[in-house]
């Protein structure tokens, strides 16, 4: 199977690119294993047209239906290898070992894997009352009692950002693996803090009501922010190519076209270096698709 474009990753950016390319009459495949940050987000409240919010899963499903309607093909699978043949076609190998999938161009839209802690109730609350991005959801804490759960340095930094929205902040520091100097630094912060693991988030339909510590202490509250380092950029599929990346592994792209430093490969969404916003991911997808179509037109005319 040879496609004009294979999009690796079916998150918000990936499906937006598939919609645009399919409407350019291109043969497009999206390979997606269902993971990614948007699959975990129960609610986005800062998007045009959705004042009451919409979940990441709803957006993904809508994007898939839209793209498939215009001819895009969807494979539920995981890409394990990306190479390029002597004829300049990209070869995509998947976990389920499908027949060879070839592409004239590649779009990497694999995103970021977040280091969510193992806390009972957390997954059910993500995007509803538990958040990770103060730029997206700081508003949700206005005048609300808010917990920041995380490592010392990151938790203090997050609390400093959230203080603009609420002064009802409580820090719960994860001490495992922390250096003594880091733990000492939190003692000088202006927020009440606890050095005890969080065991459970008590909630109803995703709305947090109480935080339970491992030692049995309980704290009534309604909002939680996570502040853990170690989010992993899923750019490993490009290791076989001389693609430029920053120190965190984000793929560097042309700001106008979203093409990487290696011709024929584009990177969009959270895997590229940007502010990690859904609206921007959509823009990335459309922008990359337009320039991919232009490139393919050039190749077709030769």
N, C-alpha and C positions, 0 to 999 in steps of 0.2 A: 504494500500500500504506500503510495507516494502522495504526499499532501503539499499544497503550497506553503502551509504553515502548521506546525505542531505547537500547541500551547501546553506547557507543562505546569499544571496547577489550575484548579477550577475555583479559585476564590473570586473576589469582586473584580480585581484587575483582569484576571484571565478571561472571565466570561464577557466582560465589556469589550475586550479585544476581539473575542470570537464573534460577537454581534457585529462589530464594525467590519471585520474582514469578510464575514459571510454575506453581508450586504454589498460588498465589493465583488461578489460572485467568485470568491476564492474558496478552494477546497481546504477546509480547516478541521483539525482534530484537537480536542481538548482531552488530556489525560489527567485524571484527578483521583486521588485516593480518599477524598473526603475530609482531610485534615486541614490545618491552618487556623489562624487566629479568628477569622470570621465565623468558622464553624462552632466556636465556643461562645461567641458573643450572643447573648439572649436578646439584646436590645441596643439599637443605635438611635439616639435621639437628636443628633445634630445635622441631619441630612435634609436637604431641600425636598419638600413634598411629603415628609413624614413627621409632622409635629408631635404625634403621639408615639413615635418610634417604630422601628421595624427590626426584626432579628437578622443576624447574619445568615442564618439558614434560609430564611424567606428570600433574601436578596439573591443568594446563590441559586436557589431553585428557580426564581424568576428569570435570572440571567441564563440559566441552562435552557429553559423552555423557549426563551426568546431566540437564542442562538441556534438551537436545533430547528426551530421553525424556519429559519433561513438557510438551513442545509448543513450546519456544523455537525460533526460526529463527536460523540462523547464515549470515552472509554474509562470505566471504573477500574483503575489499575495504578500501580506505582512504577515510576520510571527509575531504573537502577543504573542505567548507563547511557551516555550521550557521546557519540563519536562522529567523525566525518570521513566519508569515503573519498577515494581518489577523484571521483567525478563531481566532488563538491557537495554531494547530497549528505545531509545529516542522517545518521542512523540512531533510532531511539529503541532501546531495549527495555522491556517491562518485566515486572516481577512474575507475571502470569505466563511469560514466554510466548506472547502472541507472534504471529507472522511478522517479519521485519517491517517496521514502520519507518518510512523515509520522509524527509521533509526538505524543501528548498530553503526554508527559514525556520528559526526556532524562537519561541517566546518563553522565557523563564519567568514564571509567576508563582513561585513556590513559597514565598513569604517568610515568616519567622515562627519558630517554635518557642513558646513561652515556658519558663520554669515554674509552673504553678505548684505551690506546696500541697502536700497531702493533708487537707483539712476537710473533715466531713461537712457536707453541705455547700462547699465552695462552688463546685461546678454548676449547681442548680441556680446559683445567684449571680454568675458572671454576666455583666451587662445590665443587670436589673438593680442590684444594690451593692455589688462588688465590682470594682473598676481597677484599671491599670494606668489610664492616661488622664492626667489632670487637664490637658488641653481639650480633650473630648468631653469629659464628664465632671470637671470641677464644679460646674453649676449644680450638679445633683447633691452636693453637700451643703448648700446654702442653709445656714442656721440649723444644721443637723449634727448630732453627735456622731463623730466619725472616727473609726479606728484605722490606723496605718500599720499593716503587718509586713515585716520585712527585715532585711539586714540593717545594722545600725546606721551606716552612712547614707544608704539609699532611703531609709525610712525618715530620717531627719530632713533630707533634701525634699522628699515628697511632702512632708508636713509643712515645710516652709512655703511650698507652692500653694498648698490647700488653704493656708492661713488667710489668704485673700478672700476665700469664700466662707470660712467658718473658723471660729476660735475654739470650738468644742472638739479638740483633737486629742487622741490617746494613742500612744505608740506601743506596739507589742513586738519586741525584738527577738528575732530568731538567732539564738546564740551558737548554734552548731557550726563549727568551723570558723568562728569569728576570732580575730586577733584581740588580745587584751586591750591594745591601744584603741581599737575601734569601739569596744564596749565602754572604755573610759570616756571616749569623746561624747557618747550619747548622754552621759551624766551632766554635761553642761548645757544641754538643750533646754528650751523653755517649756517643753511639753511633758506631761506625766507619762511615765513609761514603765513597762514590765518586762522582765527578762525571763519569761516563762512561755513554753510552747502553746500555741493555740490549737485546741483539739477539735472544736466543733463550732460551726456557725448555725445557730438555731434560726429557722426562717419559716415563712409561709408563702408558698408560691414564688419563691425567689427573693422575697423581701426580708432582709435580716432583721431580727428583733433582739438577739442576745448572742454574745460571744462567750464561749466556754474555754477556760484555760485547762491545761493538763492537770493542774493541781486542784481543780474543782472550783476556782473562782469564776464568777459570772459578771458580765458587764452588759447592761442594756444599751443598745445603740441601733442606728438604722442605716449606716453607710460604712463601707470598708474599701480601702485602697490597698493594693499590693505593691510592694517596693522591693523586689528581688532582682539581683543582677543575674546575668548569664543567659539572656535571651539568645537563641541560636539562629543565625541567619542561614537559611537553607539554600546556600549557593554552591554546595559541594559538587553538583553535577557539572560544573564548569571547570573543574580542576584539570581536565584534559586539554583545556584551551588557554592561551595566554591572555586571559581576560583581566583587566585592571579592577582591583577591589580596594576598599579602604581597610584600616586595621581591624575593624569589626567583622569583616567579611561581606559587607554590603557591596553590591556590584556597582561600579561607576559607569554611568551612561551619558550619552550625548543629551544635554538638556532639551534640545529641540526635537530630536527624533526618538529618544529612548533606546537607541542601539548601543550595544556594548563596544568595547575596543576591538572586538573580533567581528569581522564582517559576517552578517547573516544571523547573528544572535542578538536578540533584544531582551531587556530585563525590565520588569514593571512591578509596581506594588511594593510591598514591604521588603522584598529581597534587594531592591535598589535603595540608594541613599536618599531618603526624603523624610517628611514629618509623620509618616505612618497614620494617615487619615484615609477613611473610606472614600471620601469625595475625590481626593487626590489619586487614589488607586484607580478609580473610574476614568479620570482624565488621562492617566498613564496608559490605560488600555486602549482608549480611543486614539490617542496621539501616536502610539507605537503602530497601531494597525494602519493608520493612514500612510505612514512612511514605509511600512512593509509593502503595502499595495504599490506605492510609487517604485520601490526597488524591483518588485516583480514585473511591473510594466516595462522597466528598463531592460530587464533580462529577456522578456518576451519579444522585445523589438530587435534583438540582436540576431 
